Structures are given as structure tokens and as C-alpha cells.
């Protein structure tokens, strides 16, 4: 899914936009015991309550694509014949009306997830979107729809214990203790099935959400989808940094790392300015070209590409925003961390004095230094 398609689905989560009529799911305690099952009609709720449910579900489609929202890809074999895909398709095509299928999904989540001491809600809602035709000019033509996109969303929301507070009673003119009751928090994780690709259903993909981009809840992905979990954004960056350091060795100098950062950041900026809804990807070959432009030898570039293919997989594409920090430039050593705005990275320079390597930091240039010194070893790295 690209950003435009994601936004199109997110706009559905309003009472006047979606065909969501019921909320399903369950309320679970920290011992994995179901306290109650949920089967509630939005039509019988107050408008405020209905909107709260839709807001929680919508938040499972929030965050950045490639970070908080990652693609789950099914194999052809799974789509053709597998229990996990059959269950998801049953839930989708019955609009969650099959109680046995709903319970089977909830049980898979409950048996796998670890929410610590927190109770939580599993919320499910199904929608059927009469997809408007989009003309060549990009304008929507609602009366020219030729397909219906059927999908469902799952949100897993922590539930906070009640707070005891002193509240003023207008009738007695006194303060009394009062509980605010249990409160459902925004979802920790969730997913949408199927994906909305090219403005149509793609049953080979699901879109998985994790509030914490560094923790993708692999146990839930394995239990529900039975696929190899994708790398988190943090894992992608660690692999990239390690591949640079391990394969370039002494060639992984400050100047090379700075050049790589600047070239990748330039691509991110160009993509942002273009306002393209398609995500920006870098192939391993393109990263190899960036290394060559930074003065790295052909031998070391090929070693880097082979290591990336080993770690990321053949034909992998990288999300540039996951492998560098585009909003800041950091030099990290065991003794010190230096942070500077990326457009000012040229202000830092390395110099060897009496056989020791130093970073020269200009005064009053918005450079932030955390640590006890500025001497760096040969293995300095930059984010």
C-alpha cells in the first residue's frame, strides 16, 4: 500500500463514511482469561461511544509505512491452501459474522501475545468499501465505482486500571473518592486484511501495525499469519551499520559515512519534495553505487552487497528512512556522541594529531556533544 491508498482507507473510519455496523472482539485479563466477549451494534450506541470505537480502530492504521506499518506477505502455497489464510478469508468474506472464526482468531492472539500485567481489548470491525473510480486527472467519481473492497481491521488495545480521585459532589457540596473506571488506551498493535493495493484487494498481503516501530510483536505475526516476520526499522539499521563496518573495515572512514548519509538524505528530500505517494526504496545495488560515489573500492562494494543480500535476502529493497536518521547527523564513539543538523554535517572534520584521531568541532554552530571527550578511535560510526 502507498500513502495515498492508506489515507483513503483511514478516511473510512467515520460514522458517515464506513459501512461498519458492529464491533466484535473480547476483553482479556493479564492471565489470558477472556472476561467478556464483545458483539455490539454501533447503531445502539451513543454517537460519542461509536466514534471512540472507530478512533481506536483507525489508530491501527497510523504511523509511518515501513516503520509502524509493515507488509505481511503470504506465499502462494498459503493463499492456495493453509489454515491461517483460510481463517482470515472466512472472517473477511463473512464480514466477521462467523462466531467460530472470530473466536479462533482471538484465541491465536491471546495464546501468543504478552501484554505483561495489562488487561487488553481485541477489537474487530469489518467494512465494505464501494471504491470510487479515479479518473486520469486524479479526481474521484463515486458514481462510477466498479468494485467493492471487503476488509476487516483488528486492534489490540491495553486497558488501564482505574485511578482513584477526589471528586466534588454538587448535591452534597463535598469531595468524595471516585474511580474513573478502566480506560481503553490506543492500540499497541493491530492489522488490516487484506491490503488495499492499486485500490483493490490484495489477498497476498496484510498490513501489520505496531505502535513501537522497534518491536513488531513477532510472536503475534507468527501465530496469526505463519510467516517470517519482517525486520523492524531498528533491525534494518543495525544490519546496515554492521554491514558497512564489517565489509569496509578501514575504508569505513568518517568521510565515507558522511558521504553515504548525505547522498541517502538527498534522495529522501527529493522524494519528499516530489510528493509521490509511492514509498521510497533503495535496492542493494543502488546503495553499492552510493558507496562507489563515496570513494569505496569495487572489491569492498561487492563485499558489502553480498553481506546485505545474506542478511536482508536476495532482491531486498531498503527503506532509506530506516537505515539513516534523516533529521539529525550523529557521530558515536565509546566516549562521546556528537549530534548536528544534517545540513551542517560538513562542519565536523577529522584530523590526526600526533598519531591520534580527533574530531574538530566548531564553536557556536549548534553542535551538541554528550560525553566526556572528543577523541575517537578508528571505528567511529555515524547515524
Secondary structure, 3 states (H helix, E strand, C coil): CCHHHHHHHHCCCCCCCCCCCEEEEEEECCCCCEEEEEEEEHHHCCHHHHHHHHHHHHHHHCCCECCCEEEEECCHHHHHCCHHHHHHHHHHHCCCCCHHHHHHHHHHHHHHCCCCCCEEEEEEEEEEEEECEECCCCCEEHHHCCEEEEEEEEEEEEEECCCEEEEEECCCCEEEEEECCCEEEEEEEEEEEEEEECCEEEEEEEEEEECCCCCCCHHHHHHHHCCCCCCCHHHHHHHHHHHHHHHHHHHCCHHHHHHHHHHHHHHHHHHHHHCCCCCCCEEHHHHHHHHHHCCCCHHHHHHHHHHHHHHHCCCCEECHHHHCCCCCEEEECCCEEEEECHHHHHHCEEEEECCEEEEECCCCCCCEEEECCCECCCCCEEC
